[in-house]
Amino acid sequence: MLKVTATAQKEFDNYFKGKEIKPVRIFLANQGCGGPSIGLAVDELKEDDMSYDIGDIKYVIVYISHLNHIFFELTILYIVSWFKGYIDI
């Protein structure tokens, strides 16, 4: 399950204002000395993606196995604590 806060939704709405609305991909970008980081990118829906329609925007995450999904959620929760007010999974 994916939840996008009202603050984040407004930012995405402003970004797409006057533009074609395309899916927003959420992904683990990399892991450095500060821990894992989350990435956001305008992208297309792919066959193996999970998607969540929130407002007018489709958010996509690559499908991962159950065990990897648990790790992914825990990692995202860790990262989200640094982005208070934007994305909550």
C-alpha positions as a Markdown table, in Angstrom:
| # | Residue | x | y | z |
|---|---|---|---|---|
| 1 | Met | 0.0 | 0.0 | 0.0 |
| 2 | Leu | 1.2 | 3.5 | -0.8 |
| 3 | Lys | 0.1 | 6.7 | 0.7 |
| 4 | Val | 1.1 | 10.1 | -0.6 |
| 5 | Thr | 0.6 | 13.1 | 1.8 |
| 6 | Ala | -1.4 | 16.1 | 0.7 |
| 7 | Thr | 1.8 | 18.1 | 0.8 |
| 8 | Ala | 3.5 | 15.8 | -1.6 |
| 9 | Gln | 0.4 | 15.5 | -3.9 |
| 10 | Lys | 0.4 | 19.3 | -4.2 |
| 11 | Glu | 4.0 | 19.3 | -5.3 |
| 12 | Phe | 3.3 | 16.6 | -7.9 |
| 13 | Asp | 0.2 | 18.5 | -9.1 |
| 14 | Asn | 2.3 | 21.7 | -9.4 |
| 15 | Tyr | 5.0 | 19.8 | -11.3 |
| 16 | Phe | 2.5 | 18.4 | -13.8 |
| 17 | Lys | 0.5 | 21.6 | -14.2 |
| 18 | Gly | 0.3 | 22.4 | -18.0 |
| 19 | Lys | 2.2 | 19.1 | -18.8 |
| 20 | Glu | 1.1 | 15.6 | -19.7 |
| 21 | Ile | 0.7 | 13.6 | -16.5 |
| 22 | Lys | 2.9 | 10.5 | -16.6 |
| 23 | Pro | 3.5 | 7.9 | -14.0 |
| 24 | Val | 5.9 | 8.6 | -11.1 |
| 25 | Arg | 8.4 | 5.8 | -10.4 |
| 26 | Ile | 9.5 | 5.3 | -6.8 |
| 27 | Phe | 12.7 | 3.3 | -6.5 |
| 28 | Leu | 15.7 | 2.6 | -4.3 |
| 29 | Ala | 18.3 | 4.8 | -6.0 |
| 30 | Asn | 21.5 | 3.5 | -4.3 |
| 31 | Gln | 23.1 | 3.0 | -0.9 |
| 32 | Gly | 26.0 | 5.0 | 0.3 |
| 33 | Cys | 27.6 | 5.8 | 3.6 |
| 34 | Gly | 24.4 | 7.6 | 4.7 |
| 35 | Gly | 22.2 | 4.5 | 4.0 |
| 36 | Pro | 19.8 | 3.8 | 1.2 |
| 37 | Ser | 18.2 | 6.6 | -0.7 |
| 38 | Ile | 14.8 | 6.9 | -2.5 |
| 39 | Gly | 14.5 | 8.1 | -6.0 |
| 40 | Leu | 11.5 | 9.5 | -7.9 |
| 41 | Ala | 11.4 | 9.7 | -11.7 |
| 42 | Val | 8.8 | 10.4 | -14.4 |
| 43 | Asp | 8.5 | 7.1 | -16.2 |
| 44 | Glu | 6.2 | 4.7 | -18.0 |
| 45 | Leu | 4.3 | 1.8 | -16.5 |
| 46 | Lys | 6.1 | -1.5 | -17.2 |
| 47 | Glu | 4.8 | -5.0 | -17.2 |
| 48 | Asp | 6.2 | -6.1 | -13.9 |
| 49 | Asp | 5.2 | -2.9 | -12.0 |
| 50 | Met | 2.8 | -2.5 | -9.1 |
| 51 | Ser | 0.8 | 0.7 | -9.5 |
| 52 | Tyr | -1.2 | 3.0 | -7.3 |
| 53 | Asp | -3.5 | 5.7 | -8.6 |
| 54 | Ile | -3.7 | 8.6 | -6.2 |
| 55 | Gly | -5.4 | 11.7 | -7.4 |
| 56 | Asp | -4.6 | 12.1 | -11.1 |
| 57 | Ile | -1.2 | 10.5 | -10.7 |
| 58 | Lys | -0.1 | 6.9 | -11.1 |
| 59 | Tyr | 2.8 | 5.9 | -8.8 |
| 60 | Val | 4.7 | 2.8 | -9.9 |
| 61 | Ile | 7.1 | 0.5 | -8.1 |
| 62 | Val | 8.7 | -2.5 | -9.7 |
| 63 | Tyr | 7.2 | -5.8 | -8.4 |
| 64 | Ile | 9.4 | -7.6 | -6.0 |
| 65 | Ser | 9.0 | -11.0 | -4.2 |
| 66 | His | 7.4 | -11.2 | -0.8 |
| 67 | Leu | 10.6 | -11.3 | 1.2 |
| 68 | Asn | 12.2 | -8.5 | -0.9 |
| 69 | His | 8.9 | -6.6 | -0.5 |
| 70 | Ile | 9.2 | -6.7 | 3.3 |
| 71 | Phe | 12.9 | -5.5 | 3.1 |
| 72 | Phe | 11.8 | -2.8 | 0.6 |
| 73 | Glu | 9.0 | -1.5 | 2.8 |
| 74 | Leu | 11.3 | -1.4 | 5.9 |
| 75 | Thr | 13.9 | 0.4 | 3.9 |
| 76 | Ile | 11.3 | 2.9 | 2.5 |
| 77 | Leu | 10.0 | 3.5 | 6.1 |
| 78 | Tyr | 13.6 | 4.2 | 7.2 |
| 79 | Ile | 14.1 | 6.7 | 4.3 |
| 80 | Val | 10.7 | 8.3 | 4.8 |
| 81 | Ser | 11.6 | 9.3 | 8.3 |
| 82 | Trp | 14.1 | 11.6 | 6.7 |
| 83 | Phe | 11.4 | 13.0 | 4.2 |
| 84 | Lys | 8.7 | 13.9 | 6.8 |
| 85 | Gly | 5.6 | 15.1 | 5.1 |
| 86 | Tyr | 6.2 | 13.8 | 1.6 |
| 87 | Ile | 5.7 | 10.0 | 1.2 |
| 88 | Asp | 4.4 | 7.4 | 3.7 |
| 89 | Ile | 4.3 | 3.7 | 2.9 |
